[in-house]
């Protein structure tokens, strides 16, 4: 297993390099100038603006700027934001835990919905429960996250006044009170992402379980007199989870994309909202670093999915 993980990490290096080349080239050729505000400011002399651009290498060829960025990145220097004048790595480290907490909690919620509902629907095909579950699943993944977020805000924040609709990172309370406020303001962002993913995964879990439940080894287990619950858990669910793990890993880019929209709706101070504000301000170092972090997280989750394969299916060898 260790050798396999090392090989996958080595394979990830050219993937990340290729992603960085594409991202840097697109950003370099995109219209706009990060120093456009300085260019229109009469208080800054032209020679100062030119010296500042030269010091940052903004007038150098694209390939020269890319290798300068890559060298600095390998040294741990991610540059600094043109807008906030803060180191990019500090901006990301300050916001990444919030994003990972929201996404992690939403994925736990999605699995907590999809696994039991999908398995129960598959073991009772075409029953009332199955039809209701399918209808709700279709509705759930048909509604975009921004629409669901607005509905929750109208219901729970404006109409009922139960939950705050703006996520605050500067909570002044401490102890259990802080945890209570943190959970209250996280409920709606987590619910929006979790319900959307849970609805999509419910359909997939149901389909995977239906494919496995008709196999011969399941019929043999029933013929041996094993309880139906044991047959379902030990012989059906474990084998059906293998394609589900594939789906979860491959949908991680979609999850991060949905998190960007959700963070904007609820004003969550995560790296998604940081990316949007950087794009609006044409803050190239922040855009490059955040998208690179997103790419690294996607590759990591794909590696994690491959490792989980070996635990779910003993037939898979990583030698």
MOKA-V687552 format. One record per pair of residues at least 12 apart in sequence whose C-alpha atoms are under 10 Angstrom apart, sorted by the first residue. I is the first residue (numbers start at 1). J is the second residue. If there is no record, write none. Layout:
I | J
I | J
//
This chain:
1 | 307
1 | 310
1 | 317
1 | 318
1 | 319
2 | 318
2 | 319
3 | 318
3 | 319
4 | 303
4 | 306
4 | 307
4 | 317
4 | 318
4 | 319
5 | 303
5 | 304
5 | 306
5 | 307
5 | 318
8 | 299
8 | 300
8 | 302
8 | 303
8 | 306
9 | 299
9 | 300
9 | 303
12 | 296
12 | 299
12 | 300
12 | 303
13 | 296
15 | 295
15 | 296
15 | 299
16 | 292
16 | 293
16 | 295
16 | 296
16 | 299
17 | 70
17 | 292
19 | 291
19 | 292
19 | 295
19 | 296
20 | 66
20 | 69
20 | 70
20 | 288
20 | 289
20 | 291
20 | 292
20 | 295
21 | 63
21 | 66
21 | 67
21 | 70
23 | 287
23 | 288
23 | 289
23 | 291
23 | 292
24 | 62
24 | 63
24 | 65
24 | 66
24 | 69
24 | 284
24 | 285
24 | 287
24 | 288
24 | 292
25 | 62
25 | 63
25 | 65
25 | 66
27 | 62
27 | 282
27 | 284
27 | 285
27 | 287
27 | 288
28 | 58
28 | 61
28 | 62
28 | 63
28 | 65
28 | 66
28 | 284
29 | 62
30 | 282
31 | 282
32 | 281
32 | 282
33 | 58
33 | 281
33 | 282
33 | 283
33 | 284
34 | 53
34 | 58
34 | 82
34 | 83
34 | 281
34 | 282
34 | 283
34 | 284
34 | 285
35 | 49
35 | 52
35 | 53
35 | 58
35 | 82
35 | 83
35 | 281
35 | 282
35 | 283
36 | 281
36 | 282
37 | 281
56 | 79
69 | 285
69 | 288
73 | 289
76 | 89
77 | 89
78 | 90
78 | 285
78 | 286
78 | 288
78 | 289
79 | 284
79 | 285
79 | 286
79 | 289
80 | 283
80 | 284
80 | 285
80 | 286
81 | 278
81 | 283
81 | 284
81 | 285
81 | 286
81 | 287
82 | 278
82 | 281
82 | 282
82 | 283
82 | 284
82 | 285
82 | 286
83 | 277
83 | 278
83 | 281
83 | 282
83 | 283
83 | 284
83 | 286
84 | 278
84 | 283
87 | 285
87 | 286
88 | 285
88 | 286
88 | 287
88 | 288
88 | 289
88 | 290
89 | 286
89 | 289
89 | 290
91 | 270
91 | 271
91 | 274
91 | 286
91 | 290
92 | 270
92 | 271
92 | 274
92 | 275
92 | 286
92 | 289
92 | 290
92 | 293
93 | 270
93 | 271
94 | 269
94 | 270
94 | 271
95 | 169
95 | 268
95 | 269
95 | 270
95 | 271
95 | 272
95 | 273
95 | 274
96 | 269
96 | 270
96 | 271
96 | 272
96 | 274
96 | 290
96 | 293
97 | 269
97 | 270
97 | 271
98 | 169
98 | 186
98 | 268
98 | 269
98 | 270
98 | 271
99 | 256
99 | 259
99 | 260
99 | 263
99 | 268
99 | 269
99 | 270
99 | 271
99 | 272
99 | 273
100 | 256
100 | 259
100 | 270
100 | 271
101 | 186
101 | 190
101 | 270
102 | 186
102 | 187
102 | 189
102 | 190
102 | 191
102 | 193
102 | 194
102 | 259
102 | 262
102 | 263
102 | 268
102 | 270
103 | 189
103 | 190
103 | 193
103 | 194
103 | 252
103 | 255
103 | 256
103 | 258
103 | 259
104 | 190
104 | 194
105 | 186
105 | 187
105 | 189
105 | 190
105 | 191
105 | 193
105 | 194
106 | 186
106 | 187
106 | 189
106 | 190
106 | 191
106 | 192
106 | 193
106 | 194
106 | 195
106 | 196
106 | 197
106 | 198
106 | 255
106 | 259
107 | 190
107 | 191
107 | 193
107 | 194
107 | 195
107 | 196
107 | 197
107 | 198
107 | 248
107 | 252
107 | 255
108 | 190
108 | 194
108 | 198
109 | 190
109 | 191
109 | 193
109 | 194
109 | 195
109 | 197
109 | 198
110 | 190
110 | 191
110 | 193
110 | 194
110 | 195
110 | 196
110 | 197
110 | 198
110 | 199
110 | 200
110 | 201
110 | 202
111 | 194
111 | 195
111 | 197
111 | 198
111 | 199
111 | 201
111 | 202
111 | 205
111 | 248
112 | 194
112 | 198
113 | 194
113 | 195
113 | 197
113 | 198
113 | 199
113 | 201
113 | 202
114 | 133
114 | 137
114 | 194
114 | 195
114 | 197
114 | 198
114 | 199
114 | 200
114 | 201
114 | 202
114 | 203
114 | 204
114 | 205
114 | 206
115 | 198
115 | 201
115 | 202
115 | 203
115 | 204
115 | 205
115 | 206
115 | 209
115 | 237
115 | 241
115 | 244
116 | 202
116 | 205
116 | 206
117 | 129
117 | 130
117 | 133
117 | 134
117 | 137
117 | 198
117 | 199
117 | 201
117 | 202
117 | 203
117 | 205
117 | 206
118 | 130
118 | 133
118 | 134
118 | 137
118 | 198
118 | 199
118 | 201
118 | 202
118 | 203
118 | 204
118 | 205
118 | 206
118 | 207
118 | 208
118 | 209
118 | 210
119 | 202
119 | 203
119 | 205
119 | 206
119 | 207
119 | 208
119 | 209
119 | 210
119 | 232
119 | 233
119 | 236
119 | 237
119 | 240
120 | 133
120 | 205
120 | 206
120 | 209
120 | 232
121 | 133
121 | 134
121 | 202
121 | 203
121 | 205
121 | 206
121 | 207
121 | 209
121 | 210
122 | 203
122 | 205
122 | 206
122 | 207
122 | 208
122 | 209
122 | 210
122 | 211
122 | 213
123 | 206
123 | 209
123 | 210
123 | 213
123 | 232
124 | 210
125 | 206
125 | 210
130 | 206
133 | 199
133 | 202
133 | 203
133 | 206
134 | 199
134 | 202
134 | 203
134 | 206
135 | 199
136 | 199
136 | 202
137 | 195
137 | 196
137 | 197
137 | 198
137 | 199
137 | 200
137 | 201
137 | 202
137 | 203
138 | 196
138 | 199
138 | 200
138 | 202
138 | 203
139 | 196
139 | 199
139 | 200
140 | 192
140 | 195
140 | 196
140 | 197
140 | 198
140 | 199
140 | 200
141 | 195
141 | 196
141 | 197
141 | 198
141 | 199
141 | 200
141 | 201
141 | 203
142 | 196
142 | 199
142 | 200
143 | 196
144 | 192
144 | 193
144 | 196
144 | 258
144 | 261
145 | 189
145 | 191
145 | 192
145 | 193
145 | 194
145 | 195
145 | 196
145 | 197
145 | 258
145 | 259
145 | 261
145 | 262
145 | 265
146 | 192
146 | 193
146 | 258
146 | 261
146 | 262
146 | 263
146 | 264
146 | 265
146 | 266
147 | 192
147 | 262
147 | 265
148 | 188
148 | 189
148 | 191
148 | 192
148 | 193
148 | 195
148 | 196
148 | 262
149 | 165
149 | 188
149 | 189
149 | 191
149 | 192
149 | 193
149 | 261
149 | 262
149 | 265
149 | 266
150 | 165
150 | 188
150 | 192
150 | 262
150 | 265
150 | 266
151 | 192
152 | 165
152 | 188
152 | 189
152 | 191
152 | 192
153 | 165
153 | 166
153 | 188
153 | 265
153 | 266
156 | 188
157 | 188
162 | 184
163 | 181
163 | 183
163 | 184
163 | 185
163 | 186
163 | 187
163 | 188
164 | 181
164 | 184
164 | 185
164 | 186
164 | 187
164 | 188
164 | 266
165 | 184
165 | 185
165 | 186
165 | 187
165 | 188
165 | 189
165 | 265
165 | 266
165 | 267
165 | 268
166 | 185
166 | 186
166 | 188
166 | 189
166 | 263
166 | 264
166 | 265
166 | 266
166 | 267
166 | 268
166 | 269
167 | 181
167 | 182
167 | 184
167 | 185
167 | 186
167 | 188
167 | 189
167 | 263
167 | 265
167 | 266
167 | 267
167 | 268
167 | 269
168 | 181
168 | 182
168 | 185
168 | 186
168 | 266
168 | 267
168 | 268
168 | 269
169 | 182
169 | 267
169 | 268
169 | 269
169 | 270
185 | 266
185 | 268
186 | 266
186 | 268
188 | 262
188 | 266
189 | 259
189 | 262
189 | 263
189 | 265
189 | 266
189 | 267
189 | 268
190 | 259
190 | 262
192 | 258
192 | 259
192 | 262
193 | 255
193 | 256
193 | 258
193 | 259
193 | 261
193 | 262
194 | 255
196 | 255
196 | 258
197 | 248
197 | 251
197 | 254
197 | 255
197 | 258
200 | 247
201 | 244
201 | 247
201 | 248
202 | 244
204 | 240
204 | 241
204 | 243
204 | 244
204 | 247
205 | 237
205 | 240
205 | 241
205 | 243
205 | 244
205 | 247
206 | 240
207 | 240
207 | 244
208 | 236
208 | 237
208 | 239
208 | 240
208 | 241
208 | 242
208 | 243
208 | 244
209 | 232
209 | 236
209 | 237
209 | 238
209 | 239
209 | 240
209 | 241
209 | 244
210 | 236
210 | 240
211 | 236
211 | 239
211 | 240
212 | 232
212 | 235
212 | 236
212 | 237
212 | 238
212 | 239
212 | 240
213 | 231
213 | 232
213 | 235
213 | 236
213 | 237
213 | 239
213 | 240
214 | 236
215 | 235
215 | 236
217 | 231
217 | 235
217 | 236
218 | 231
218 | 232
218 | 234
218 | 235
218 | 236
219 | 231
219 | 235
221 | 234
221 | 235
237 | 312
238 | 311
238 | 312
238 | 313
239 | 312
239 | 313
240 | 312
241 | 309
241 | 312
241 | 313
242 | 305
242 | 306
242 | 308
242 | 309
242 | 310
242 | 311
242 | 312
242 | 313
243 | 309
244 | 305
245 | 302
245 | 304
245 | 305
245 | 306
245 | 308
245 | 309
245 | 312
246 | 302
246 | 305
246 | 306
246 | 308
246 | 309
247 | 305
248 | 301
248 | 302
248 | 305
249 | 298
249 | 299
249 | 300
249 | 301
249 | 302
249 | 303
249 | 304
249 | 305
249 | 306
250 | 298
250 | 299
250 | 301
250 | 302
250 | 305
251 | 298
251 | 301
251 | 302
252 | 294
252 | 297
252 | 298
252 | 299
252 | 301
252 | 302
253 | 294
253 | 295
253 | 297
253 | 298
253 | 299
253 | 301
254 | 298
255 | 298
256 | 271
256 | 272
256 | 294
256 | 297
256 | 298
257 | 272
257 | 294
258 | 272
259 | 271
259 | 272
259 | 273
260 | 272
260 | 273
260 | 274
260 | 275
260 | 276
261 | 273
261 | 276
263 | 276
264 | 276
264 | 277
271 | 286
271 | 290
271 | 291
271 | 293
271 | 294
272 | 290
272 | 291
272 | 294
274 | 286
274 | 287
274 | 290
275 | 287
275 | 288
275 | 289
275 | 290
275 | 291
278 | 290
306 | 318
//
